């Protein structure tokens, strides 16, 4: 698994994932809050499988000149 999630993207994913996940424990306490695990894990691991079919990557590529 090659990393395809950049640093700003990772930060946003972790913050939003934790916020959504908190809905399972605080607030309405619905099981839909567990959907927050998806962006949380993709942010932590730096890999998003949804980017693969489209060939997307938010990582910076170092120029090898």
N, CA, C and O atoms as a CHARMM CRD file, in Angstrom:
* protein
*
  260
    1    1 UNK  N      0.83500  -1.17400   0.00000 PROA 1      0.00000
    2    1 UNK  CA     0.00000   0.00000   0.00000 PROA 1      0.00000
    3    1 UNK  C      0.88300   1.24100   0.00000 PROA 1      0.00000
    4    1 UNK  O      1.57300   1.53200   0.97700 PROA 1      0.00000
    5    2 UNK  N      0.84900   1.94800  -1.08400 PROA 2      0.00000
    6    2 UNK  CA     1.58200   3.20100  -1.18800 PROA 2      0.00000
    7    2 UNK  C      0.68200   4.31500  -0.68100 PROA 2      0.00000
    8    2 UNK  O     -0.50700   4.35600  -0.99600 PROA 2      0.00000
    9    3 UNK  N      1.25100   5.21300   0.10200 PROA 3      0.00000
   10    3 UNK  CA     0.47600   6.31600   0.66600 PROA 3      0.00000
   11    3 UNK  C     -0.05200   7.21100  -0.45500 PROA 3      0.00000
   12    3 UNK  O      0.70100   7.59400  -1.35000 PROA 3      0.00000
   13    4 UNK  N     -1.34600   7.54500  -0.40800 PROA 4      0.00000
   14    4 UNK  CA    -1.93300   8.42000  -1.41700 PROA 4      0.00000
   15    4 UNK  C     -2.73700   9.55700  -0.79400 PROA 4      0.00000
   16    4 UNK  O     -3.52000  10.21800  -1.47700 PROA 4      0.00000
   17    5 UNK  N     -2.54300   9.78300   0.50800 PROA 5      0.00000
   18    5 UNK  CA    -3.25600  10.84100   1.21800 PROA 5      0.00000
   19    5 UNK  C     -2.21400  11.80700   1.77700 PROA 5      0.00000
   20    5 UNK  O     -1.35300  11.40700   2.56100 PROA 5      0.00000
   21    6 UNK  N     -2.28900  13.07000   1.37700 PROA 6      0.00000
   22    6 UNK  CA    -1.34200  14.09200   1.81200 PROA 6      0.00000
   23    6 UNK  C     -1.57100  14.52300   3.25100 PROA 6      0.00000
   24    6 UNK  O     -2.54500  14.11800   3.88600 PROA 6      0.00000
   25    7 UNK  N     -0.65600  15.35500   3.76100 PROA 7      0.00000
   26    7 UNK  CA    -0.70900  15.72000   5.17700 PROA 7      0.00000
   27    7 UNK  C     -1.93400  16.55300   5.54600 PROA 7      0.00000
   28    7 UNK  O     -2.55300  16.28800   6.57600 PROA 7      0.00000
   29    8 UNK  N     -2.30200  17.54200   4.75100 PROA 8      0.00000
   30    8 UNK  CA    -3.49300  18.33000   5.07300 PROA 8      0.00000
   31    8 UNK  C     -4.74800  17.45600   4.98700 PROA 8      0.00000
   32    8 UNK  O     -5.64300  17.55700   5.82700 PROA 8      0.00000
   33    9 UNK  N     -4.80200  16.61300   3.97800 PROA 9      0.00000
   34    9 UNK  CA    -5.92600  15.68100   3.81100 PROA 9      0.00000
   35    9 UNK  C     -6.01400  14.74400   5.01500 PROA 9      0.00000
   36    9 UNK  O     -7.11100  14.44800   5.49000 PROA 9      0.00000
   37   10 UNK  N     -4.87900  14.28000   5.50600 PROA 10     0.00000
   38   10 UNK  CA    -4.86100  13.37000   6.65300 PROA 10     0.00000
   39   10 UNK  C     -5.38800  14.06000   7.90500 PROA 10     0.00000
   40   10 UNK  O     -6.16800  13.47700   8.65900 PROA 10     0.00000
   41   11 UNK  N     -4.96200  15.29500   8.12600 PROA 11     0.00000
   42   11 UNK  CA    -5.40500  16.04200   9.30600 PROA 11     0.00000
   43   11 UNK  C     -6.91400  16.23900   9.27200 PROA 11     0.00000
   44   11 UNK  O     -7.59900  16.02800  10.27300 PROA 11     0.00000
   45   12 UNK  N     -7.42700  16.64500   8.11100 PROA 12     0.00000
   46   12 UNK  CA    -8.87000  16.86700   7.97000 PROA 12     0.00000
   47   12 UNK  C     -9.63600  15.56700   8.20100 PROA 12     0.00000
   48   12 UNK  O    -10.66600  15.56600   8.87500 PROA 12     0.00000
   49   13 UNK  N     -9.14300  14.46700   7.64900 PROA 13     0.00000
   50   13 UNK  CA    -9.81300  13.17200   7.80700 PROA 13     0.00000
   51   13 UNK  C     -9.84300  12.72000   9.26800 PROA 13     0.00000
   52   13 UNK  O    -10.86300  12.22300   9.74500 PROA 13     0.00000
   53   14 UNK  N     -8.73100  12.89100   9.97400 PROA 14     0.00000
   54   14 UNK  CA    -8.67600  12.46000  11.37200 PROA 14     0.00000
   55   14 UNK  C     -9.61700  13.30700  12.23200 PROA 14     0.00000
   56   14 UNK  O    -10.34000  12.77500  13.07500 PROA 14     0.00000
   57   15 UNK  N     -9.60600  14.62400  12.01800 PROA 15     0.00000
   58   15 UNK  CA   -10.47000  15.50500  12.81600 PROA 15     0.00000
   59   15 UNK  C    -11.94600  15.22100  12.53600 PROA 15     0.00000
   60   15 UNK  O    -12.73800  15.07800  13.46800 PROA 15     0.00000
   61   16 UNK  N    -12.31900  15.14000  11.25200 PROA 16     0.00000
   62   16 UNK  CA   -13.71500  14.86500  10.91200 PROA 16     0.00000
   63   16 UNK  C    -14.14100  13.45900  11.34800 PROA 16     0.00000
   64   16 UNK  O    -15.25600  13.26400  11.83300 PROA 16     0.00000
   65   17 UNK  N    -13.25200  12.49200  11.17300 PROA 17     0.00000
   66   17 UNK  CA   -13.57100  11.12600  11.58300 PROA 17     0.00000
   67   17 UNK  C    -13.80700  11.02700  13.07900 PROA 17     0.00000
   68   17 UNK  O    -14.73700  10.35400  13.52400 PROA 17     0.00000
   69   18 UNK  N    -12.96200  11.69900  13.85600 PROA 18     0.00000
   70   18 UNK  CA   -13.13900  11.69000  15.30800 PROA 18     0.00000
   71   18 UNK  C    -14.42800  12.41400  15.70100 PROA 18     0.00000
   72   18 UNK  O    -15.12500  11.99800  16.62700 PROA 18     0.00000
   73   19 UNK  N    -14.73500  13.49300  14.99200 PROA 19     0.00000
   74   19 UNK  CA   -15.97400  14.21600  15.27900 PROA 19     0.00000
   75   19 UNK  C    -17.21300  13.38900  14.98100 PROA 19     0.00000
   76   19 UNK  O    -18.15800  13.37100  15.77000 PROA 19     0.00000
   77   20 UNK  N    -17.21100  12.71400  13.85900 PROA 20     0.00000
   78   20 UNK  CA   -18.35100  11.86600  13.49100 PROA 20     0.00000
   79   20 UNK  C    -18.45500  10.66800  14.43900 PROA 20     0.00000
   80   20 UNK  O    -19.54700  10.27300  14.84900 PROA 20     0.00000
   81   21 UNK  N    -17.30300  10.10400  14.77300 PROA 21     0.00000
   82   21 UNK  CA   -17.29500   8.95700  15.68800 PROA 21     0.00000
   83   21 UNK  C    -17.81700   9.35000  17.06200 PROA 21     0.00000
   84   21 UNK  O    -18.43400   8.53200  17.74500 PROA 21     0.00000
   85   22 UNK  N    -17.58100  10.57900  17.47300 PROA 22     0.00000
   86   22 UNK  CA   -18.06000  11.02000  18.78600 PROA 22     0.00000
   87   22 UNK  C    -19.59000  11.00200  18.86600 PROA 22     0.00000
   88   22 UNK  O    -20.15200  10.93700  19.95900 PROA 22     0.00000
   89   23 UNK  N    -20.25800  11.05800  17.72100 PROA 23     0.00000
   90   23 UNK  CA   -21.72100  10.99500  17.71200 PROA 23     0.00000
   91   23 UNK  C    -22.24200   9.65000  18.21100 PROA 23     0.00000
   92   23 UNK  O    -23.39400   9.54800  18.63300 PROA 23     0.00000
   93   24 UNK  N    -21.40700   8.63000  18.16400 PROA 24     0.00000
   94   24 UNK  CA   -21.81900   7.32000  18.66700 PROA 24     0.00000
   95   24 UNK  C    -21.78300   7.27700  20.19300 PROA 24     0.00000
   96   24 UNK  O    -22.41100   6.41200  20.80500 PROA 24     0.00000
   97   25 UNK  N    -21.05300   8.20300  20.80700 PROA 25     0.00000
   98   25 UNK  CA   -20.88300   8.18800  22.25800 PROA 25     0.00000
   99   25 UNK  C    -21.49500   9.40600  22.95000 PROA 25     0.00000
  100   25 UNK  O    -21.97500   9.31200  24.08000 PROA 25     0.00000
  101   26 UNK  N    -21.47400  10.54000  22.26600 PROA 26     0.00000
  102   26 UNK  CA   -21.99200  11.79100  22.82700 PROA 26     0.00000
  103   26 UNK  C    -23.10000  12.27200  21.89700 PROA 26     0.00000
  104   26 UNK  O    -23.13900  11.86800  20.73500 PROA 26     0.00000
  105   27 UNK  N    -23.97200  13.09700  22.36600 PROA 27     0.00000
  106   27 UNK  CA   -25.01600  13.64900  21.50700 PROA 27     0.00000
  107   27 UNK  C    -26.11400  12.64200  21.24200 PROA 27     0.00000
  108   27 UNK  O    -26.65500  12.05200  22.17600 PROA 27     0.00000
  109   28 UNK  N    -26.45400  12.43600  19.95800 PROA 28     0.00000
  110   28 UNK  CA   -27.59100  11.55500  19.65400 PROA 28     0.00000
  111   28 UNK  C    -27.31900  10.07400  19.92600 PROA 28     0.00000
  112   28 UNK  O    -28.26300   9.28600  19.99100 PROA 28     0.00000
  113   29 UNK  N    -26.08100   9.68400  20.08100 PROA 29     0.00000
  114   29 UNK  CA   -25.67000   8.30400  20.36300 PROA 29     0.00000
  115   29 UNK  C    -26.28300   7.30500  19.39000 PROA 29     0.00000
  116   29 UNK  O    -26.89300   6.31400  19.79200 PROA 29     0.00000
  117   30 UNK  N    -26.10900   7.58600  18.10200 PROA 30     0.00000
  118   30 UNK  CA   -26.61300   6.67700  17.07800 PROA 30     0.00000
  119   30 UNK  C    -25.48400   5.79200  16.57400 PROA 30     0.00000
  120   30 UNK  O    -24.32300   6.20000  16.61200 PROA 30     0.00000
  121   31 UNK  N    -25.79300   4.60200  16.10900 PROA 31     0.00000
  122   31 UNK  CA   -24.75400   3.74100  15.55800 PROA 31     0.00000
  123   31 UNK  C    -24.17500   4.28200  14.24600 PROA 31     0.00000
  124   31 UNK  O    -23.12100   3.82200  13.80700 PROA 31     0.00000
  125   32 UNK  N    -24.84200   5.24300  13.62300 PROA 32     0.00000
  126   32 UNK  CA   -24.30500   5.83600  12.39800 PROA 32     0.00000
  127   32 UNK  C    -23.00600   6.59000  12.66000 PROA 32     0.00000
  128   32 UNK  O    -22.26200   6.88800  11.72600 PROA 32     0.00000
  129   33 UNK  N    -22.73300   6.89400  13.90300 PROA 33     0.00000
  130   33 UNK  CA   -21.48100   7.55800  14.26000 PROA 33     0.00000
  131   33 UNK  C    -20.25900   6.71200  13.96900 PROA 33     0.00000
  132   33 UNK  O    -19.15900   7.24100  13.81200 PROA 33     0.00000
  133   34 UNK  N    -20.44300   5.39200  13.89600 PROA 34     0.00000
  134   34 UNK  CA   -19.31900   4.50300  13.60000 PROA 34     0.00000
  135   34 UNK  C    -18.82300   4.65500  12.16400 PROA 34     0.00000
  136   34 UNK  O    -17.75800   4.14100  11.82100 PROA 34     0.00000
  137   35 UNK  N    -19.57600   5.34600  11.33100 PROA 35     0.00000
  138   35 UNK  CA   -19.10600   5.65500   9.97200 PROA 35     0.00000
  139   35 UNK  C    -17.84900   6.51500  10.04900 PROA 35     0.00000
  140   35 UNK  O    -17.04700   6.52600   9.11500 PROA 35     0.00000
  141   36 UNK  N    -17.67300   7.23100  11.14800 PROA 36     0.00000
  142   36 UNK  CA   -16.48700   8.05100  11.35000 PROA 36     0.00000
  143   36 UNK  C    -15.19600   7.25100  11.39600 PROA 36     0.00000
  144   36 UNK  O    -14.11300   7.82500  11.27700 PROA 36     0.00000
  145   37 UNK  N    -15.28700   5.93700  11.56600 PROA 37     0.00000
  146   37 UNK  CA   -14.08800   5.10200  11.55500 PROA 37     0.00000
  147   37 UNK  C    -13.40500   5.09800  10.19000 PROA 37     0.00000
  148   37 UNK  O    -12.18400   4.96300  10.10600 PROA 37     0.00000
  149   38 UNK  N    -14.18100   5.24400   9.13000 PROA 38     0.00000
  150   38 UNK  CA   -13.60900   5.20300   7.77800 PROA 38     0.00000
  151   38 UNK  C    -12.64400   6.36800   7.55900 PROA 38     0.00000
  152   38 UNK  O    -11.47800   6.12000   7.25100 PROA 38     0.00000
  153   39 UNK  N    -13.07300   7.63600   7.70400 PROA 39     0.00000
  154   39 UNK  CA   -12.10200   8.71000   7.50600 PROA 39     0.00000
  155   39 UNK  C    -11.00100   8.71300   8.56800 PROA 39     0.00000
  156   39 UNK  O     -9.87500   9.12700   8.29200 PROA 39     0.00000
  157   40 UNK  N    -11.31800   8.25600   9.77300 PROA 40     0.00000
  158   40 UNK  CA   -10.30700   8.20500  10.82900 PROA 40     0.00000
  159   40 UNK  C     -9.18400   7.24500  10.44300 PROA 40     0.00000
  160   40 UNK  O     -8.01000   7.59900  10.54800 PROA 40     0.00000
  161   41 UNK  N     -9.52800   6.04000   9.99900 PROA 41     0.00000
  162   41 UNK  CA    -8.51200   5.06100   9.62700 PROA 41     0.00000
  163   41 UNK  C     -7.76600   5.45500   8.35600 PROA 41     0.00000
  164   41 UNK  O     -6.55600   5.24900   8.26800 PROA 41     0.00000
  165   42 UNK  N     -8.46600   6.01800   7.37000 PROA 42     0.00000
  166   42 UNK  CA    -7.76300   6.42500   6.15600 PROA 42     0.00000
  167   42 UNK  C     -6.80000   7.56900   6.45400 PROA 42     0.00000
  168   42 UNK  O     -5.74800   7.67400   5.82300 PROA 42     0.00000
  169   43 UNK  N     -7.15100   8.42000   7.40700 PROA 43     0.00000
  170   43 UNK  CA    -6.24600   9.49200   7.80100 PROA 43     0.00000
  171   43 UNK  C     -5.04500   8.98300   8.57500 PROA 43     0.00000
  172   43 UNK  O     -3.92600   9.45500   8.37500 PROA 43     0.00000
  173   44 UNK  N     -5.27300   8.02300   9.45500 PROA 44     0.00000
  174   44 UNK  CA    -4.18400   7.47600  10.26100 PROA 44     0.00000
  175   44 UNK  C     -3.20800   6.68400   9.39100 PROA 44     0.00000
  176   44 UNK  O     -1.99300   6.83300   9.52600 PROA 44     0.00000
  177   45 UNK  N     -3.73100   5.85200   8.51000 PROA 45     0.00000
  178   45 UNK  CA    -2.86900   5.00100   7.69100 PROA 45     0.00000
  179   45 UNK  C     -2.34800   5.68800   6.43200 PROA 45     0.00000
  180   45 UNK  O     -1.39400   5.20600   5.82100 PROA 45     0.00000
  181   46 UNK  N     -2.96200   6.81500   6.02800 PROA 46     0.00000
  182   46 UNK  CA    -2.48300   7.55500   4.86800 PROA 46     0.00000
  183   46 UNK  C     -2.79300   6.88900   3.54400 PROA 46     0.00000
  184   46 UNK  O     -2.13000   7.16100   2.54400 PROA 46     0.00000
  185   47 UNK  N     -3.77600   6.03700   3.52300 PROA 47     0.00000
  186   47 UNK  CA    -4.14400   5.32800   2.29800 PROA 47     0.00000
  187   47 UNK  C     -5.65300   5.33700   2.14800 PROA 47     0.00000
  188   47 UNK  O     -6.37600   4.96800   3.07400 PROA 47     0.00000
  189   48 UNK  N     -6.13200   5.75800   0.98300 PROA 48     0.00000
  190   48 UNK  CA    -7.56500   5.78200   0.70300 PROA 48     0.00000
  191   48 UNK  C     -7.85000   4.89300  -0.50400 PROA 48     0.00000
  192   48 UNK  O     -7.44500   5.22800  -1.61700 PROA 48     0.00000
  193   49 UNK  N     -8.53900   3.76600  -0.31100 PROA 49     0.00000
  194   49 UNK  CA    -8.82500   2.87600  -1.42300 PROA 49     0.00000
  195   49 UNK  C     -9.74500   3.50300  -2.46600 PROA 49     0.00000
  196   49 UNK  O     -9.73000   3.07400  -3.62000 PROA 49     0.00000
  197   50 UNK  N    -10.53700   4.49300  -2.10300 PROA 50     0.00000
  198   50 UNK  CA   -11.42800   5.14500  -3.06600 PROA 50     0.00000
  199   50 UNK  C    -10.65100   5.98200  -4.08100 PROA 50     0.00000
  200   50 UNK  O    -11.17200   6.27500  -5.15600 PROA 50     0.00000
  201   51 UNK  N     -9.42400   6.36800  -3.76400 PROA 51     0.00000
  202   51 UNK  CA    -8.60000   7.14200  -4.69600 PROA 51     0.00000
  203   51 UNK  C     -8.03300   6.26300  -5.82000 PROA 51     0.00000
  204   51 UNK  O     -7.72400   6.77100  -6.89800 PROA 51     0.00000
  205   52 UNK  N     -7.89300   4.95600  -5.58100 PROA 52     0.00000
  206   52 UNK  CA    -7.23900   4.06800  -6.55000 PROA 52     0.00000
  207   52 UNK  C     -7.90000   4.02000  -7.93000 PROA 52     0.00000
  208   52 UNK  O     -7.19900   4.18400  -8.92900 PROA 52     0.00000
  209   53 UNK  N     -9.20900   3.80400  -8.03400 PROA 53     0.00000
  210   53 UNK  CA    -9.79800   3.69900  -9.37600 PROA 53     0.00000
  211   53 UNK  C     -9.66400   4.98300 -10.19900 PROA 53     0.00000
  212   53 UNK  O     -9.68300   4.94600 -11.42900 PROA 53     0.00000
  213   54 UNK  N     -9.53100   6.10400  -9.51400 PROA 54     0.00000
  214   54 UNK  CA    -9.43700   7.38600 -10.21400 PROA 54     0.00000
  215   54 UNK  C     -8.00300   7.85800 -10.37800 PROA 54     0.00000
  216   54 UNK  O     -7.75900   8.87200 -11.03300 PROA 54     0.00000
  217   55 UNK  N     -7.05700   7.14600  -9.79900 PROA 55     0.00000
  218   55 UNK  CA    -5.65300   7.51800  -9.90800 PROA 55     0.00000
  219   55 UNK  C     -5.32000   8.80200  -9.16400 PROA 55     0.00000
  220   55 UNK  O     -4.37800   9.50500  -9.53200 PROA 55     0.00000
  221   56 UNK  N     -6.07800   9.11600  -8.12500 PROA 56     0.00000
  222   56 UNK  CA    -5.86800  10.34100  -7.36900 PROA 56     0.00000
  223   56 UNK  C     -4.84100  10.14200  -6.26400 PROA 56     0.00000
  224   56 UNK  O     -4.65800   9.03700  -5.75500 PROA 56     0.00000
  225   57 UNK  N     -4.17600  11.23600  -5.90500 PROA 57     0.00000
  226   57 UNK  CA    -3.25800  11.24300  -4.78700 PROA 57     0.00000
  227   57 UNK  C     -3.11600  12.69200  -4.33000 PROA 57     0.00000
  228   57 UNK  O     -2.98700  13.59800  -5.15400 PROA 57     0.00000
  229   58 UNK  N     -3.13900  12.90700  -3.02000 PROA 58     0.00000
  230   58 UNK  CA    -2.94400  14.25300  -2.49500 PROA 58     0.00000
  231   58 UNK  C     -1.56600  14.40300  -1.87900 PROA 58     0.00000
  232   58 UNK  O     -1.26100  15.42600  -1.26600 PROA 58     0.00000
  233   59 UNK  N     -0.72800  13.37700  -2.04400 PROA 59     0.00000
  234   59 UNK  CA     0.64200  13.43300  -1.54500 PROA 59     0.00000
  235   59 UNK  C      1.49800  14.26800  -2.49400 PROA 59     0.00000
  236   59 UNK  O      1.30400  14.26400  -3.71000 PROA 59     0.00000
  237   60 UNK  N      2.43700  14.97100  -1.90400 PROA 60     0.00000
  238   60 UNK  CA     3.40300  15.68300  -2.74300 PROA 60     0.00000
  239   60 UNK  C      4.39900  14.67400  -3.29400 PROA 60     0.00000
  240   60 UNK  O      4.82200  13.74200  -2.61100 PROA 60     0.00000
  241   61 UNK  N      4.75400  14.89100  -4.54300 PROA 61     0.00000
  242   61 UNK  CA     5.73400  14.00800  -5.18900 PROA 61     0.00000
  243   61 UNK  C      7.03800  14.78400  -5.29400 PROA 61     0.00000
  244   61 UNK  O      7.08700  15.86900  -5.87400 PROA 61     0.00000
  245   62 UNK  N      8.09200  14.21400  -4.72500 PROA 62     0.00000
  246   62 UNK  CA     9.40300  14.87200  -4.76900 PROA 62     0.00000
  247   62 UNK  C      9.96700  14.76000  -6.17700 PROA 62     0.00000
  248   62 UNK  O      9.96600  13.68800  -6.78200 PROA 62     0.00000
  249   63 UNK  N     10.44600  15.88300  -6.68300 PROA 63     0.00000
  250   63 UNK  CA    11.07100  15.89500  -8.01700 PROA 63     0.00000
  251   63 UNK  C     12.44900  15.25500  -7.92300 PROA 63     0.00000
  252   63 UNK  O     13.26300  15.62500  -7.07700 PROA 63     0.00000
  253   64 UNK  N     12.69900  14.29900  -8.79600 PROA 64     0.00000
  254   64 UNK  CA    13.98900  13.64500  -8.84200 PROA 64     0.00000
  255   64 UNK  C     14.74200  14.12600 -10.06700 PROA 64     0.00000
  256   64 UNK  O     14.80400  13.44000 -11.08700 PROA 64     0.00000
  257   65 UNK  N     15.31100  15.31000  -9.95200 PROA 65     0.00000
  258   65 UNK  CA    16.01300  15.91500 -11.09500 PROA 65     0.00000
  259   65 UNK  C     17.50200  15.72900 -10.98200 PROA 65     0.00000
  260   65 UNK  O     18.24800  16.17400 -11.85400 PROA 65     0.00000
